[in-house]
Amino acid sequence: MMSPKGPQSGGFSRLEDDALLRGRGRFVDDIALPGMLHAAFVRSPHAHARLLGIDAEAARLLPGVHAVYTYADLRPLMTGDRIGLALPSGYLRFHVDPYPLVKDEACYVGEPIAVVIACSRHVAEDGANLVEVELEPLPAVVDIDAGVQDEAAKARLDCPGNVVARTQLRYGDAEAAFADAPCVIRERFRLHKGGGHSIEGRGLIASFDAASDLLTAWNSTQMPHRCRTILSDMLGLAEHQIRVVAPDVGGGFGPKAVFHPEELVIAAAALLLGAPVKWIEDRFESFLAAVGERDQSWEIEVALEADGRLRGVRGVVRHDHGACTPYGLAIPYNSATNLINTYMLPAIDVDVVWCLTNMVPTSSTRGAGRPQGTFVIERMLDLAARRLGLDRAEIRRRNLIPAARMPYSVPIRMRDGSSMTYDSGDYPQCQARAMAEADWDGFAARRAASAAAGRLRGIGIGNYVELTGRGPFESVTVRIGPSGKVMVATGATSQGQSTQTTLARIVADILRVDIGRVHVSCGDTATSPLGVGAFASRQTVTAGNSATEAARHVAKKALEIASVLMEASVEDLELDGGAVRLKGVPQMKRELGELARAVNGSIGFPLPGGIAAGLFASSDFQVQGTPFANGCHVAEVEVDPATCQVEIKRYTVVHDCGTVLNPTVVDGQVIGGVVHGIGAALYEWMRFDAAGQPLTVTYADYLLPSADVVPRIAVHHLQSPSPLNPLGVKGAGEGGTIGAPAAIASAVEHALEGLGVTIRDLPITPSRLSAAIQAGGRTLRALRLPGDGGEARHG
Amino acid sequence: MAGRLGMVEMGAIAVTVNGVLRAAEVETRVHLADFLRHGLGLTGTHLGCEHGVCGACTVLVDGVSVRSCLMLAVQCQGRRVETVEGLAAADGTLHALQAALGAHHGLQCGYCTPGVLMTLVELQRELGGRPATEAEIRDRLSGHLCRCTGYQGMVDAALQVLGAPDDVPKTA
């Protein structure tokens, strides 16, 4: 990973980049092992069907095919029928963990039924085409509002109903809040959020080495340690018999945090065949069988005072859980907690319902449900502003939690038993700054100019919070060897977030060495026995603080060793330039490598000064609470009245993730996040027909934002250090995505003001906008376009 | 289905890859990306969609950008292929576009980067010294899907190398 020539001199540089720029990265599919075989899966063509039989004889006879495995073939290797994936939760009403391969009931299109292992991927796919699967179609559940009804078809025959989990998010007296409220807004929303769509799909190579009794999986995963635990549980192997390595990973965005059935199947195949087996997900499989987010249906009411202050929120969110539980239940719960957002909300009573459906299981993608909850409350504030005749920014300002009330607790219990607490931040300043940076006051002139060109211009605003830095810990070991190189091993993983550079910079600064001397090993269970991984914008908070603690211990120890060797007191020594030096006499020094050699021991001789062996330290910094990042987005759009195409003209972000360690890296995270949010707002829609057949399985049908439709995004930072960790940092990975759909919807609706349009659905497509304008019943002629900008008022 | 009955058709090709003549026997159904990656071990060219939209597999064939997932290896008989591995100078010095992408944080996971680079190299040659506008660069990059960067660092890097001197991006 390290550049042979060192990072580029001057300005911004990352340890990761040299290899990646030269085409010398090492992604899973770049690895080739001797004797390696290739896998292709046979998948269900039906959303719901009973499996009656599998005839794999023709496939097995195909030259080059080594094996075809079904559920029955793999079951003897497994410790149980199903892969235990569901995180513990009191809300779960019944367990619907996936099977490694379909046992007797296929529950979504793309569910793996059998695997063909062959000498090449081509032959494996030829073989897969020869596997005859007999299926009896069953009624499919595809709509969540219908699916939760008692008379609905069952998405899984072994479950008593489709409501797989249910809970309430509740505090305060919502009933009283609504009883005599001067203003109540009621709305329904249908919100879609798409998949992760890392440009590298999933994939792994599993290889069993009998000589060392070790199963190794090179896996494109965000959570190698969790993968190891699940493989260990399911295959009955001990941890020392399994190594999981996440090499270069081409993006994650959530789905790669989930253990998918294919990972277990490929590992089992490698054990059965005694040969390395590779499976690389193709894009079609990714659309069918990789987890992502999908639909939420909201019925929501907000009660307000006449002056716009919030009294309470109540309603229900129904969430499309898909056909099984691949991970946790976080998505709609996060959505519901983000209704509170940056505001003083006295009461909430929201029913959260998870509905089983016959579609690929859902799990978090960037933002993890928070963009939807944020969208709902921000939309409701826009609608309330319209109803009450208030400016949209002003109604928000009246509800924002003042900086003086930080830390601000909400009576909602978190997983660790504590109350949900916003640890720091200045939300009013954040909004004011965003409006100033976006030149909110100058909007009227820009609207007039757009109108003169025949276009409808709108400006929108959205505030958001993001829970980041989820614990319990991340593991970091810092070790210096006789070579003088600094080895950092961590359970944190990297899918593009600059994890290596961030941790190397922290360690290099503390040890006062050139960053080029630091090597960071991420995501390898062999170099870091403990680890958690990448999700919930957590790694700078957890691993960053662990790296700080570990490096400080190593620095202290280096001084102590040097103190003995140089016969000087620790106070007279300092670290600089890769050595411990005598203050004021820098040529009197001991290189770090020499110090490491001294405590690595010399046979038979005691270690100097009775110091413990080895120049290393580990830290598993345990986070207390969760730092909340926040931000405010201002979006400015033009709508073409002829095509209803939305073009984003200006985009401003003010982001507060506490202490910013590397502004360029943070900007990169925020901008990438915003563009993911632009996708959710305007483009991305994974569609299914009434029978549960996926309809959008290419990038010609499922649209991702591209460079020509994405605006230049201006990012500004506030820095409210988190009091919860020594670095004062908060996560920055997802906030960009959380604020974007709300701000864009606000802007689009504003562009169409006067046409009776309310934005209720995501994504906001041209055909939906066109329908909304028609339903509004007012013609575009009412807009006096082009040329008349006199009505360019905003609020 | 060529492979169904084991009747795999093979073809012999001679193709110049990054200046080196390579002769090989390939299955006729193998696309150029798989040939480069698994036949020649040039794994810098990546596959993102295998249906010609994401642009990750972009290489230059006879100087023109192609999706190497949509072209068969046998179609490259006698042609000249350029990939990301050929961009740096013989002494290891990065191409200006490679260096600029790094300096502007125009890559994060790095998976789409090789294809992006080949497209920008093609644009650079077409421009022949004329400065490119941001709109032109964005239009050209619209053939590449990147999920990490939001494209901004990429655009800034391209502007630094291909734009007018006064188009100095702020992250430079």
Contacts between the chains, C-beta under 8 A, distances in Angstrom:
chain1	res1	chain2	res2	distance
A	4	B	92	7.3
A	5	B	92	6.4
A	8	B	94	7.7
A	8	B	99	6.0
A	8	B	102	5.5
A	8	B	103	6.1
A	11	B	103	5.3
A	11	B	172	7.3
A	12	B	102	7.8
A	12	B	103	5.8
A	12	B	104	7.4
A	12	B	105	5.9
A	12	B	171	7.3
A	13	B	102	6.1
A	13	B	103	7.0
A	14	B	102	7.0
A	14	B	105	7.6
A	16	B	110	6.8
A	17	B	101	7.8
A	17	B	102	4.3
A	17	B	107	6.4
A	17	B	110	7.2
A	18	B	94	7.9
A	18	B	102	7.5
A	20	B	107	6.0
A	20	B	109	8.0
A	20	B	110	3.0
A	20	B	113	5.8
A	21	B	94	6.3
A	21	B	98	4.4
A	21	B	99	7.9
A	21	B	101	6.3
A	21	B	102	5.8
A	21	B	107	7.1
A	21	B	110	7.5
A	21	B	113	6.5
A	21	B	117	7.6
A	22	B	44	7.1
A	22	B	84	7.1
A	22	B	85	7.0
A	22	B	87	7.7
A	22	B	88	5.8
A	22	B	94	7.5
A	22	B	98	7.3
A	23	B	42	7.3
A	23	B	43	7.3
A	23	B	44	1.9
A	23	B	45	7.1
A	23	B	83	6.8
A	23	B	84	3.6
A	23	B	85	4.7
A	23	B	87	8.0
A	23	B	114	5.1
A	24	B	44	6.8
A	24	B	85	7.9
A	25	B	44	7.6
A	25	B	110	5.5
A	25	B	111	7.7
A	27	B	43	7.6
A	27	B	46	7.1
A	27	B	111	6.8
A	29	B	37	7.4
A	29	B	43	7.4
A	29	B	47	7.5
A	30	B	37	7.6
A	30	B	43	3.9
A	32	B	38	7.3
A	32	B	41	7.9
A	62	B	3	7.8
A	62	B	4	7.6
A	62	B	6	7.2
A	63	B	6	4.6
A	64	B	3	7.8
A	64	B	6	7.7
A	122	B	3	6.0
A	122	B	27	6.8
A	122	B	29	6.6
A	122	B	30	7.5
A	123	B	3	5.7
A	126	B	1	6.5
A	126	B	3	4.0
A	126	B	4	5.8
A	129	B	1	6.9
A	129	B	4	7.4
A	130	B	4	7.3
A	196	B	147	7.8
A	197	B	145	7.9
A	197	B	147	5.5
A	198	B	109	7.3
A	198	B	111	7.5
A	198	B	147	5.8
A	199	B	46	7.6
A	199	B	48	4.3
A	199	B	54	5.9
A	199	B	56	5.6
A	199	B	109	7.6
A	199	B	111	4.8
A	199	B	112	5.0
A	199	B	145	6.0
A	199	B	146	6.9
A	199	B	147	5.7
A	200	B	46	7.0
A	200	B	48	7.0
A	200	B	109	7.2
A	200	B	111	4.6
A	201	B	48	7.8
A	248	B	109	7.5
A	248	B	110	7.0
A	249	B	109	6.7
A	250	B	46	7.1
A	250	B	109	4.9
A	250	B	110	7.3
A	250	B	111	3.0
A	250	B	112	8.0
A	251	B	108	7.8
A	251	B	109	4.6
A	251	B	111	6.2
A	251	B	147	5.1
A	251	B	148	5.9
A	253	B	147	6.4
A	282	B	50	5.8
A	283	B	48	7.1
A	283	B	49	4.3
A	283	B	50	5.9
A	283	B	51	6.6
A	283	B	54	7.8
A	495	B	109	5.6
A	496	B	107	8.0
A	496	B	108	3.4
A	496	B	109	3.1
A	496	B	110	7.1
A	496	B	148	4.6
A	497	B	108	7.0
A	498	B	108	7.1
A	664	B	105	5.0
A	664	B	171	6.5
A	665	B	105	7.0
A	667	B	105	7.5
A	667	B	171	7.5
A	668	B	105	4.7
A	668	B	108	6.1
A	668	B	148	7.6
A	668	B	149	6.2
A	668	B	150	7.9
A	668	B	153	6.3
A	671	B	149	6.9
A	671	B	150	3.9
A	671	B	152	5.1
A	671	B	153	7.8
A	672	B	108	6.7
A	672	B	147	7.4
A	672	B	148	5.0
A	672	B	149	5.3
A	672	B	150	4.6
A	673	B	150	7.8
A	674	B	150	6.2
A	675	B	149	8.0
A	675	B	150	3.6
A	675	B	151	7.1
A	676	B	147	7.1
A	698	B	49	7.3
A	698	B	51	5.3
A	698	B	53	6.7
A	699	B	49	5.5
A	699	B	51	7.1
A	699	B	53	3.7
A	699	B	54	6.0
A	699	B	145	6.6
A	700	B	51	7.5
A	700	B	53	5.9
A	704	B	145	5.2
A	704	B	147	7.1
A	705	B	150	8.0
A	706	B	141	7.5
A	706	B	142	4.4
A	706	B	143	7.8
A	706	B	144	7.5
A	706	B	145	6.6
A	706	B	151	7.7
A	707	B	137	7.8
A	707	B	138	4.5
A	707	B	139	7.9
A	707	B	141	3.8
A	707	B	142	5.1
A	707	B	144	7.1
A	707	B	146	7.9
A	707	B	151	4.1
A	707	B	154	7.1
A	707	B	155	6.6
A	708	B	138	4.9
A	708	B	139	5.5
A	708	B	141	7.5
A	708	B	142	3.8
A	709	B	142	7.8
A	710	B	138	7.9
A	710	B	150	6.1
A	710	B	151	5.5
A	710	B	152	7.8
A	712	B	152	6.4
A	712	B	155	7.8
A	713	B	150	6.5
A	713	B	152	6.3
